[in-house]
Amino acid sequence: MRKALLIVDVQNDFCEGGSLAVPAASEIIPYINELTQNNPYDEIILTQDFHPANHKSFASNNDRQVGDNIILNGIPQYMWPDHCVQGTTGAEFHPQLDRSRVTHIVQKGTNTEIDSYSAFQDNNHFMKTGLGDYLRSRNIELVEIVGLALDYCVKYTCLDSVREGFITCLHFNGTRAVNVKPENGRDTIYELLQNQVSVLA
């Protein structure tokens, strides 16, 4: 069975010191590096949040406060701090992440009008990133997922991976939640298990 490792958004802004830092984010990097260095993956794929500066998911572009919710193009949108802006250090991959075996990079969140948590498509399900087609073109059947953050981009990437027809596994030790409430990460794991995502301890 051909398998891929999908590394979601291990970027400076989501790690300690970044504008949208996930608690203990850098703790997962040695684990991810061990996976990439010691497992025979057929594909190792990075996703990169890559927003234009005027992205409408940013509170600063809507005269709102971080944490507010608005309706954006017909669906609820959480207001985030500016993060992973194209051309900034925050958008770059964390320097400790081993990228020596990476075969493909998927950029998401590039449309000013629509946010994109999933690596497969935007939040409105209007536009696909091409990741599903790429994996199928490489005859990938199993997708293992790690990265940031568990309760947003990782969760929606896992759910869409199942919808795209891939056997999908999440490495629990290779992810962290942005929301520090314990129940947020726990509830995400329950939701994934209920939707045919295997969770590897």
C-alpha positions as CSV (number, residue, x, y, z in Angstrom):
1,M,0.0,0.0,0.0
2,R,1.4,3.4,-1.0
3,K,1.3,5.9,1.8
4,A,1.9,9.6,2.3
5,L,2.8,11.7,5.3
6,L,0.9,15.1,5.3
7,I,2.6,17.7,7.5
8,V,0.1,20.5,8.2
9,D,1.2,24.1,8.7
10,V,4.4,23.7,10.8
11,Q,5.1,27.4,10.3
12,N,6.8,30.1,12.4
13,D,3.5,32.0,13.2
14,F,2.0,28.8,14.7
15,C,5.0,28.1,16.8
16,E,6.3,29.7,20.0
17,G,6.9,33.4,19.4
18,G,4.5,33.5,16.4
19,S,1.5,35.7,16.0
20,L,-0.9,32.7,16.4
21,A,1.3,30.4,18.5
22,V,-0.1,27.0,19.4
23,P,0.8,26.0,22.9
24,A,3.8,23.6,22.9
25,A,3.9,23.5,19.1
26,S,7.6,23.0,18.8
27,E,7.4,19.8,20.9
28,I,6.0,18.0,17.8
29,I,8.9,18.8,15.5
30,P,11.3,16.1,16.7
31,Y,8.5,13.5,16.4
32,I,7.7,14.6,12.9
33,N,11.4,14.5,11.9
34,E,11.6,11.0,13.3
35,L,8.7,10.0,11.1
36,T,10.2,11.5,8.0
37,Q,13.6,10.1,8.6
38,N,12.7,6.5,9.6
39,N,9.7,5.6,7.6
40,P,9.4,4.6,3.9
41,Y,6.8,7.1,2.8
42,D,6.1,7.3,-0.9
43,E,5.2,11.0,-0.5
44,I,5.9,13.6,2.2
45,I,3.8,16.7,1.6
46,L,3.8,20.0,3.4
47,T,0.9,22.4,3.7
48,Q,1.5,26.1,4.1
49,D,-1.0,28.7,5.2
50,F,-0.2,31.5,2.8
51,H,-2.5,34.5,3.3
52,P,-2.5,37.8,1.4
53,A,-2.1,40.7,3.8
54,N,-5.7,41.8,3.2
55,H,-7.2,38.4,4.0
56,K,-10.8,38.8,5.4
57,S,-10.2,36.2,8.1
58,F,-8.0,38.7,9.9
59,A,-9.7,40.8,12.6
60,S,-7.6,43.8,11.5
61,N,-9.2,43.8,8.1
62,N,-12.7,43.9,9.5
63,D,-12.4,46.4,12.3
64,R,-13.1,43.6,14.7
65,Q,-11.4,42.1,17.7
66,V,-9.6,38.8,17.6
67,G,-12.0,36.1,18.7
68,D,-15.1,37.8,17.2
69,N,-17.2,35.8,14.7
70,I,-18.7,37.2,11.5
71,I,-20.4,35.8,8.5
72,L,-18.1,35.7,5.5
73,N,-19.5,34.6,2.2
74,G,-22.4,32.9,3.9
75,I,-20.6,30.9,6.6
76,P,-19.3,31.7,10.1
77,Q,-15.7,33.0,10.3
78,Y,-13.6,33.3,13.4
79,M,-11.6,36.5,13.5
80,W,-7.9,35.7,13.7
81,P,-4.8,37.8,14.3
82,D,-2.8,38.5,11.2
83,H,-0.7,35.3,10.5
84,C,1.2,33.5,7.8
85,V,1.2,36.5,5.5
86,Q,2.8,35.9,2.2
87,G,6.4,37.2,2.1
88,T,6.8,37.3,5.9
89,T,9.0,35.2,8.2
90,G,5.9,34.0,10.0
91,A,4.7,32.2,6.9
92,E,7.9,30.3,6.5
93,F,8.3,26.7,7.7
94,H,9.9,26.2,11.1
95,P,13.6,26.0,10.7
96,Q,13.9,22.8,12.8
97,L,11.5,20.9,10.5
98,D,13.4,18.5,8.3
99,R,12.3,19.1,4.8
100,S,14.9,17.0,3.0
101,R,12.5,14.3,1.8
102,V,9.5,16.6,1.0
103,T,8.0,15.8,-2.4
104,H,5.2,18.4,-2.7
105,I,4.0,21.7,-1.0
106,V,0.3,22.8,-0.9
107,Q,-0.4,26.4,-0.3
108,K,-3.8,27.3,1.1
109,G,-5.7,30.4,2.3
110,T,-4.5,32.4,-0.7
111,N,-8.0,33.6,-1.7
112,T,-8.6,36.9,0.1
113,E,-12.4,36.2,0.4
114,I,-12.4,32.7,1.8
115,D,-10.4,31.0,4.6
116,S,-9.1,27.5,4.1
117,Y,-8.4,25.2,7.1
118,S,-8.4,22.0,5.1
119,A,-5.4,21.1,2.9
120,F,-7.9,19.8,0.3
121,Q,-10.4,22.7,-0.1
122,D,-11.5,26.0,1.2
123,N,-14.0,26.4,4.0
124,N,-16.9,27.1,1.6
125,H,-16.1,24.0,-0.5
126,F,-15.9,26.2,-3.6
127,M,-12.3,25.5,-4.7
128,K,-10.1,22.5,-4.2
129,T,-6.3,22.8,-3.7
130,G,-5.5,19.9,-6.0
131,L,-4.1,17.8,-3.2
132,G,-6.6,15.0,-3.7
133,D,-5.8,14.7,-7.4
134,Y,-2.1,14.8,-6.6
135,L,-2.3,11.9,-4.2
136,R,-4.4,9.8,-6.5
137,S,-2.0,10.5,-9.4
138,R,0.7,8.9,-7.1
139,N,-1.6,6.0,-6.3
140,I,-1.6,6.9,-2.6
141,E,-4.1,4.9,-0.5
142,L,-3.0,5.7,3.1
143,V,-2.6,9.3,4.4
144,E,-0.9,9.9,7.8
145,I,-1.4,13.4,9.2
146,V,0.6,15.5,11.7
147,G,0.9,19.2,12.3
148,L,-0.9,22.3,13.5
149,A,-3.4,22.9,14.8
150,L,-5.4,19.8,15.9
151,D,-8.7,21.6,16.4
152,Y,-8.7,23.5,13.1
153,C,-6.5,22.8,10.1
154,V,-5.5,19.3,11.1
155,K,-9.1,18.3,11.9
156,Y,-10.6,19.6,8.7
157,T,-7.7,18.0,6.7
158,C,-8.4,14.7,8.3
159,L,-12.1,14.8,7.6
160,D,-11.6,15.8,4.0
161,S,-9.0,13.1,3.5
162,V,-11.6,10.5,4.5
163,R,-14.2,12.2,2.2
164,E,-11.6,12.0,-0.7
165,G,-11.5,8.3,-0.2
166,F,-8.1,7.8,1.6
167,I,-7.5,5.6,4.6
168,T,-6.6,8.3,7.1
169,C,-4.6,8.2,10.3
170,L,-3.7,11.0,12.7
171,H,-0.5,10.8,14.8
172,F,-1.7,12.0,18.2
173,N,1.9,12.8,19.3
174,G,2.5,14.8,16.1
175,T,-0.2,17.5,16.7
176,R,-1.3,20.2,19.2
177,A,-4.5,22.2,19.7
178,V,-4.6,26.0,19.4
179,N,-7.4,26.1,22.0
180,V,-5.9,25.5,25.4
181,K,-9.1,24.1,26.8
182,P,-8.5,20.4,27.3
183,E,-12.0,19.5,26.1
184,N,-11.4,21.2,22.8
185,G,-8.6,18.8,21.8
186,R,-10.4,15.8,23.3
187,D,-13.7,16.6,21.5
188,T,-11.8,16.9,18.2
189,I,-10.3,13.4,18.7
190,Y,-13.8,12.0,19.4
191,E,-15.1,13.7,16.3
192,L,-12.3,12.3,14.1
193,L,-12.8,8.7,15.5
194,Q,-16.5,9.0,14.7
195,N,-15.6,9.9,11.1
196,Q,-13.3,7.0,10.3
197,V,-10.0,8.6,11.2
198,S,-7.7,6.3,13.0
199,V,-5.7,7.9,15.8
200,L,-2.2,6.5,16.4
201,A,-0.8,7.0,19.9
